[in-house]
Amino acid sequence: MVNQEARFGMSNQKVVLITGSSSGVGKSTARLLSQKGNMVFGTSRNPADAEAIPTVKLLALDVHSDASVAACVKAVVNEARRSD
């Protein structure tokens, strides 16, 4: 019998979106979850100014803007095909 994950092209890898991942706790969390094999998307108001974490995709996000939040979530879902 084929399991549901294989049937739908999914993996055990979690898709994680972390706000404020350009510094502090958010950055440490993004790095740790990425090292554990998760697909991590981090956010920053100014991603061009943030120090890159090689295994984390950094996206622009202003949490005070509904349009920015919608665009960020859409970018994650478009690339990862889901969000956990």
C-alpha positions in Angstrom: 0.0 0.0 0.0 1.3 3.5 -0.9 1.4 5.9 2.0 -0.4 9.3 1.7 2.9 11.3 1.8 4.4 9.4 -1.1 1.1 9.4 -3.1 0.9 13.2 -2.9 4.6 13.9 -3.3 5.0 15.1 0.3 8.0 14.4 2.6 8.5 14.3 6.3 10.4 17.6 6.0 8.5 20.3 7.8 7.9 23.7 6.2 8.5 26.5 8.7 7.9 30.2 8.5 9.7 32.3 11.2 9.0 36.0 11.6 11.9 38.2 12.7 14.6 35.8 11.6 17.1 38.4 10.8 18.3 38.7 14.4 18.1 37.4 18.0 15.8 34.5 18.9 14.2 34.3 15.4 17.6 34.0 13.7 18.7 31.3 16.2 15.5 29.4 15.8 15.7 29.6 12.0 19.2 28.3 12.0 18.4 25.4 14.4 15.3 24.2 12.6 17.1 24.4 9.3 20.0 22.3 10.7 17.5 19.7 11.8 16.4 19.3 8.2 13.3 21.5 8.0 12.6 23.7 5.0 12.8 27.1 6.7 11.6 30.5 5.4 12.6 33.4 7.5 11.3 37.0 7.4 12.6 40.5 7.8 11.4 43.9 7.0 14.6 44.5 5.1 16.0 41.1 3.9 18.6 42.8 1.8 20.2 44.3 4.9 20.0 41.0 6.9 22.9 38.6 7.3 22.1 35.5 5.2 21.7 32.0 6.7 22.7 29.7 3.9 19.9 27.1 4.4 17.1 29.6 5.1 15.2 31.5 2.5 14.7 35.1 3.6 11.5 36.9 2.6 10.3 40.4 3.1 7.5 40.8 5.7 6.0 43.7 7.5 3.7 42.2 10.1 1.7 45.4 10.3 0.6 45.1 6.7 -2.1 42.5 5.8 -1.0 42.7 2.1 2.6 42.0 3.1 1.6 39.0 5.3 -0.6 37.6 2.5 2.2 38.0 -0.1 4.7 36.3 2.3 2.5 33.3 3.0 1.7 33.0 -0.8 5.4 32.9 -1.6 6.0 30.1 0.9 3.1 28.0 -0.3 4.1 28.6 -4.0 7.6 27.4 -3.3 7.0 24.7 -0.7 3.5 23.7 -1.9 2.4 23.8 1.8 3.1 25.2 5.2 3.2 23.2 8.4 
